[in-house]
Amino acid sequence: IEDLKIRRYHIEKIKNLEMLVKLRKLSLHFCEIERIENLDNLTELQCLDLSFNRISNIENLHQLTKLVNLDLSSNKISSASGLPNLSELEVDLSHNNIEKVAIEEIIGVQKISLAYNPFTRSDRQKKGVITLTSAAIKTFLNKFRFKDPVVFVEPVKKCYLRQILIAYNRPKIKCFLGIETLKTLLIMYNMWE
């Protein structure tokens, strides 16, 4: 078996897949899964769809070195930490509970969608941070008048990130970091404060 799809089935836990070593695509969509686990033997896996579950942490993915597509949309994820460092990986983290994104959490992937996440204040002093930009986009971003300062720092080394989507959020942008590899930054349909 190279492609396995299980949808709308109450399984709660990923298990009994260790014999499917040739599996390339796995979709466990709407299965009430709470943790990413027991995928160690699926080293040929290229596409993993765990959308519409109850997952709260990104974990146990680093052994999936051939992964190119990871869909964790519509879960309960509050942080982008735990993403594997794979230069071809495209990740969908839309419709989660992510309030803050640190550059270290996302630079190891090629594309990431953060649409429909709250990006709200965690307390009165701190603001959600969206860390993104490239030299090509710098002029465009400076046309906006942000309440918080826009800060550019030296380019991040060993970064694979090429595209970021931030849409339908409530971002309070505080800091942009230079990412030389970034080609596309989509910031649209947001509610700016």
SEFIRO-108729 format. One line per 8 residues: for each residue y, z, x of C-alpha. Coordinates in pm, whole numbers, plus 32768, in hexadecimal, padded with zeros to 4 digits. Example, Ala and Ser with C-alpha at 12.3 -4.5 7.8 and 13.67 -1.06 7.14 Angstrom:
7E3E:830C:84CE; 7F96:82CA:8557 .
***
This chain:
8000:8000:8000; 8156:7F9C:8087; 822E:7FE2:7F55; 820E:8113:7E73; 82EF:815B:7D48; 82CF:8290:7C71; 83E1:82BE:7B71; 8427:83BF:7A65 .
82F6:848A:7ABA; 8306:8602:7AE3; 8279:8637:7C42; 837A:872F:7CD7; 82E4:871C:7E35; 829C:85F9:7F1F; 8130:8617:7F87; 7FE7:855E:7FBA .
8086:842F:8061; 7FFE:8465:81C2; 7EF7:8352:819C; 7FFC:8248:8145; 8055:81FF:82B0; 80AE:8091:8267; 81A6:80EC:8157; 82F3:8033:8183 .
83A0:8085:803A; 838D:81CB:7F7D; 8448:8211:7E3B; 8428:8365:7D97; 8540:833E:7C9E; 857E:8440:7B87; 8456:8517:7BF6; 84FF:866F:7C02 .
84C3:8689:7D7A; 8573:87B0:7E1F; 8530:8773:7F94; 8500:8652:8083; 83B3:86A6:8123; 8258:862D:8187; 82CA:84D5:81FC; 8267:8501:836B .
8149:8404:8364; 8216:82F2:82BD; 8299:8266:8405; 82A9:80FF:837F; 838D:8163:825F; 84C5:8087:8247; 854B:80D7:80EB; 854D:8230:804F .
85D8:8267:7EF1; 85EB:83D2:7E88; 870B:83A4:7D95; 8730:8469:7C52; 8676:859D:7CC7; 86D1:8707:7D14; 86EC:86EF:7E8E; 87F3:87D4:7F25 .
87C4:8799:809E; 878E:8669:8179; 8668:86C9:8254; 8521:8655:82F3; 858B:84EB:8325; 85A5:84D1:84A0; 843E:8457:84CC; 8485:8327:83EC .
850A:8250:8507; 84E7:8102:844E; 85B2:8170:8320; 86C5:8076:82C2; 8713:80DD:815C; 872D:8241:80DB; 8796:8287:7F74; 87E0:83F5:7F2E .
88D8:83B5:7E18; 88EC:8494:7CE5; 885A:85CD:7D7F; 88ED:8725:7DCC; 8944:86E2:7F38; 8A77:879D:7FB7; 8A7B:8729:8123; 8A38:85E6:81DF .
899C:86A5:8301; 8831:8655:834B; 8854:84DB:8345; 877F:8430:844F; 8830:837E:856B; 87C5:8215:8522; 88AB:80F1:8572; 8830:8014:8452 .
8824:8120:8344; 88E3:80F5:81FD; 8908:8236:8133; 8970:8275:7FCB; 89ED:83D8:7F93; 8AB5:8388:7E5A; 8AB2:8470:7D2D; 8A6A:85AF:7DF0 .
8B2A:86F3:7E30; 8BBC:869E:7F84; 8D0F:8741:7FB8; 8D3A:8714:812E; 8CC3:860E:8226; 8CC9:8643:839E; 8CC0:8513:847F; 8B90:859C:8539 .
8AC7:858B:83F7; 8AF6:8416:83B8; 8B31:835D:84FF; 89BE:831D:8537; 899D:8230:840E; 8A1F:80D0:83D2; 8A9A:80EC:8268; 8AD7:8212:8184 .
8B48:8234:801C; 8BF3:8379:7FBC; 8C6D:8305:7E67; 8C81:83FC:7D47; 8C84:8538:7E19; 8D80:864D:7DDB; 8E2F:866D:7F2F; 8EE6:879B:7EA4 .
8F77:88CC:7F4E; 8E75:89C7:7FBD; 8F82:8AD1:7FBA; 90FF:8AE2:7FAF; 9128:8AB1:8125; 9026:89A6:8178; 9016:884C:80EA; 8EF7:8759:80D3 .
8EFC:8676:8200; 8EAA:8508:81F9; 8E91:848F:835E; 8EBC:831A:8379; 8F7B:81F8:8410; 8F86:80E5:8515; 909E:803C:85D1; 9094:7F17:84DE .
90C8:7FFB:83B2; 91CD:80DF:8450; 92F6:800D:83E0; 9272:7FFB:827C; 9244:8174:8266; 939F:81BE:82EC; 9431:8111:81B8; 93BA:8237:80E5 .
948C:8371:80D1; 9399:8491:80F2; 9400:85FC:80BC; 932C:865C:81E8; 935E:85C2:833E; 9289:849C:83A4; 9202:84D9:8501; 915F:83D7:85E2 .
908D:8445:8708; 8FC5:8394:8813; 8EA8:82B2:879C; 8D5C:8358:875C; 8C4A:82F9:8852; 8AED:828F:87E3; 8B60:823C:8686; 8AAB:813B:85AE .
8B7D:8163:8476; 8BFD:8012:83F3; 8C4D:804E:8284; 8CBD:8178:81B5; 8CFB:8180:8040; 8DCF:8297:7FAC; 8E0B:8252:7E3E; 8E34:8318:7CFE .
8E78:845E:7DB4; 8F91:8559:7DCE; 8FCA:854C:7F46; 90C4:861F:8000; 90D0:855A:8140; 912D:862B:826C; 90AB:8576:839B; 9037:841C:83FF .
8F6B:83F1:853B; 8F5D:82AC:8601; 8E15:81F5:85D2; 8E0C:80B2:869C; 8CDB:8024:85E8; 8D6A:8052:848A; 8DAC:7EFE:83EC; 8DDB:7F5C:827E .
8E7A:808D:81E0; 8E83:807C:8065; 8F68:8181:7FC8; 8F93:8133:7E58; 8FAE:81CD:7CFF; 8FF7:8326:7D88; 90D8:8433:7CF7; 91CE:848A:7E0B .
9285:85D5:7E0F .
***
